[in-house]
């Protein structure tokens, strides 16, 4: 083999590996911890719903809003806030989201009424909308090639591990402390995430200079928010007028959003993507899988505790089992990328599952 051929082969191998940022391991760890700040409040609150309902004497509708408030804030803001981060700085948006997660947690933990708790959950969801999608955007911007694939696999696997341990942590806390203790868990994690993001995450990475479609962002917020609330209130007796009003608002917002994205010079979302079959396959599959999972977690906690009389720790252990099973499936597909982390997590999963059964 000639020297030129050898050089070309080495160059091709390097290209396959892709590029990575300086101090790549610490950057990735920082992004995973930031993602945990966004995921933990969503994963831990469901276990506390029966305790919250008993403390505030809350109706089922109010408990529904406590459960859905966080994901509502995240879902309706992620498209707009993600575009703002791409334009004005992903690191800035990430730091802002982590910072706001702390007062949101304090507001939820010290909420004197169920209405303030619902507002705090919504506020926390907006903070998560700033931080969570930005972590994945930064991975896509900082890594290329096979390195990007491995980084995303680690991000997903370890993020899933942390999230699935959330219900078990919540159950343990509720065995010994009041309902609001579950909302304070995120505080030390947020402090660590803020420090690490400030120190290790690069600023201004491949950011766009094109203006953000703010009108489209407002329309997307109204569209997603009104649609989710309409679904949430649909089963409530005597709420038909409210559901009809929210549905009309969502329909009008959908039409206006479509027109805006067709006419905007720099649309918030490229509608051409929605014309691809693969988009709808992935979208429908995601709705079915995550919709079923979130519904089972929400209903399952109240059924296990209120009907079957399970303790919070045992009920949290059942939810943890669902998350650990999901992680095992992910681990099989990207074993080489996070083999050590996966083995450690499975070990912890077995211990925690046993503790829940014994309880």
DAGICOR-V134520 format. One record per pair of residues at least 24 apart in sequence whose ideal C-beta (glycine too) atoms are under 8 Angstrom apart, sorted by the first residue. I is the first residue (numbers start at 1). J is the second residue. If there is no record, write none. Layout:
BEGIN
((I;J) (I;J))
END
This chain:
BEGIN
((15;145) (16;145) (16;146) (17;145) (17;146) (17;147) (18;143) (18;144) (18;145) (18;146) (18;147) (18;148) (19;143) (19;144) (19;145) (19;147) (20;142) (20;143) (20;147) (20;151) (21;142) (21;143) (21;202) (22;202) (23;200) (24;142) (24;143) (24;147) (24;151) (26;196) (26;199) (26;200) (27;142) (27;200) (27;201) (27;202) (28;139) (28;151) (28;154) (28;155) (29;196) (29;200) (30;193) (30;196) (30;197) (30;199) (30;200) (30;201) (31;135) (31;138) (31;139) (31;155) (31;197) (31;201) (32;135) (32;154) (32;155) (32;158) (32;159) (32;162) (33;189) (33;192) (33;193) (33;196) (34;94) (34;97) (34;98) (34;131) (34;132) (34;134) (34;135) (34;193) (34;196) (34;197) (35;131) (35;132) (35;135) (35;155) (35;159) (36;159) (36;162) (36;163) (36;189) (36;193) (37;97) (37;98) (37;101) (37;128) (37;131) (37;186) (37;189) (37;190) (37;193) (38;74) (38;97) (38;101) (38;127) (38;128) (38;131) (38;132) (39;132) (39;159) (39;162) (39;163) (39;166) (40;162) (40;163) (40;166) (40;185) (40;186) (40;189) (41;70) (41;101) (41;104) (41;105) (41;108) (41;121) (41;124) (41;128) (41;183) (41;186) (42;70) (42;71) (42;74) (42;128) (42;163) (42;166) (43;163) (43;164) (43;166) (43;167) (43;170) (43;323) (44;166) (44;167) (44;169) (44;170) (44;182) (44;183) (44;185) (45;70) (45;121) (45;170) (45;182) (45;183) (46;167) (46;170) (46;297) (46;298) (46;301) (46;319) (47;167) (47;170) (47;171) (47;174) (47;182) (47;301) (47;312) (47;315) (47;316) (47;319) (48;170) (48;174) (48;179) (48;182) (48;312) (49;298) (49;301) (49;302) (50;301) (50;302) (50;305) (50;306) (50;312) (51;174) (51;178) (51;179) (51;312) (52;114) (52;117) (52;179) (55;178) (55;179) (56;113) (56;114) (56;117) (58;114) (61;233) (61;236) (62;114) (62;118) (63;302) (64;232) (65;118) (65;121) (65;232) (66;114) (66;117) (66;118) (66;121) (67;298) (68;228) (68;232) (69;118) (69;119) (69;120) (69;121) (69;122) (69;124) (69;125) (70;121) (70;122) (70;124) (70;125) (70;128) (71;125) (71;228) (71;294) (72;122) (72;125) (72;225) (72;228) (72;229) (73;121) (73;122) (73;123) (73;124) (73;125) (73;126) (73;127) (73;128) (73;129) (74;125) (74;126) (74;128) (74;129) (74;132) (75;125) (75;129) (75;224) (75;228) (76;129) (76;220) (76;221) (76;222) (76;223) (76;224) (76;225) (76;228) (77;125) (77;126) (77;129) (77;130) (77;221) (78;129) (78;132) (78;133) (79;217) (79;220) (79;224) (79;268) (79;269) (80;212) (80;214) (80;216) (80;217) (80;218) (80;220) (80;221) (80;268) (81;126) (81;129) (81;130) (81;133) (81;217) (82;129) (82;133) (82;134) (82;137) (83;212) (83;213) (83;217) (83;268) (84;212) (84;217) (85;130) (85;133) (85;134) (85;137) (86;137) (86;207) (86;208) (87;207) (87;208) (87;209) (87;210) (87;211) (87;212) (88;207) (89;203) (89;204) (89;207) (90;134) (90;137) (90;138) (90;141) (90;205) (90;207) (91;138) (91;197) (91;201) (91;202) (91;203) (91;204) (91;205) (92;203) (93;130) (93;131) (93;134) (94;130) (94;131) (94;134) (94;135) (94;138) (94;197) (94;201) (95;194) (95;197) (95;198) (96;127) (96;130) (96;131) (97;127) (97;128) (97;129) (97;130) (97;131) (97;132) (97;134) (98;127) (98;131) (98;190) (98;193) (98;194) (98;197) (99;190) (99;194) (100;126) (100;127) (100;130) (101;127) (101;128) (101;131) (101;186) (101;190) (102;186) (102;187) (102;190) (102;191) (105;183) (105;184) (105;186) (105;187) (105;190) (106;183) (106;184) (106;187) (108;180) (108;183) (109;180) (109;181) (109;183) (109;184) (110;180) (111;180) (138;201) (138;205) (141;205) (141;206) (142;202) (142;205) (149;334) (149;337) (150;334) (150;337) (153;330) (153;334) (153;337) (153;338) (154;337) (154;338) (154;341) (156;330) (157;327) (157;330) (157;331) (157;334) (157;337) (157;338) (157;341) (157;342) (157;345) (158;338) (158;341) (158;345) (160;323) (160;326) (160;327) (160;330) (161;327) (161;341) (161;345) (163;323) (164;319) (164;320) (164;322) (164;323) (164;324) (164;326) (164;327) (164;349) (165;320) (165;323) (165;348) (165;352) (167;297) (167;315) (167;316) (167;317) (167;319) (167;320) (167;323) (168;313) (168;316) (168;317) (168;319) (168;320) (168;352) (168;355) (168;356) (169;316) (170;312) (170;316) (171;311) (171;312) (171;313) (171;314) (171;315) (171;316) (171;317) (171;356) (172;312) (172;313) (172;316) (174;312) (174;313) (174;316) (175;311) (175;312) (175;313) (210;266) (211;266) (212;266) (212;268) (213;260) (213;261) (213;264) (213;266) (213;267) (213;268) (215;260) (215;264) (216;257) (216;260) (216;261) (216;264) (216;267) (216;268) (216;269) (217;268) (219;253) (219;256) (219;257) (219;260) (220;257) (220;268) (220;269) (222;249) (222;250) (222;253) (223;250) (223;253) (223;254) (223;257) (226;250) (226;253) (293;322) (293;326) (296;322) (297;322) (311;359) (313;355) (313;356) (313;359) (314;356) (314;357) (314;359) (316;356) (317;352) (317;353) (317;355) (317;356) (317;357) (317;359) (318;356) (320;349) (320;352) (320;353) (320;356) (321;349) (321;353) (321;356) (324;349) (324;353))
END
